[in-house]
Amino acid sequence: MERFVERTLLYDFYGELLTKRQQEIYSSVVLDDYSLSEVALDQGVSRQSIHDMIRRCDGILKRYEEKLHLVEKFVSIRDQVRQIDRIAREQGLDEISKICGEIAGEL
């Protein structure tokens, strides 16, 4: 999985478990694509401290995933729904395809 997508999914699933400050900084750097220097200047800290926090947050989020496997389960279910939808469309089973679309929208 691409690193950005992996980090985004991990943050989506477990980001609320970070402190508010960690959330703010992680979101700015990883999701909003601000540079470490920009965030450091905004926070009044060193670039190195922002870098360290991002690495620490990455580790925290990965450890949650290692224990809970929510992202892994989500990706698996999403892929299975896509496969069912593809087969349903090939077979002309519009109702099943419609339900797959609804499930995918909920994910």
QUIFENHU-V496287 format. One line per field, one symbol per residue. burial: + if it has 16 or more other ideal C-beta (glycine too) atoms within 10 Angstrom, else -. Layout:
burial = ???
This chain:
burial = -----++-+++-+++--+---+--++++++---+-+--++---------+--++--++-++--++-----+---------+--++--+--------+--+--+----
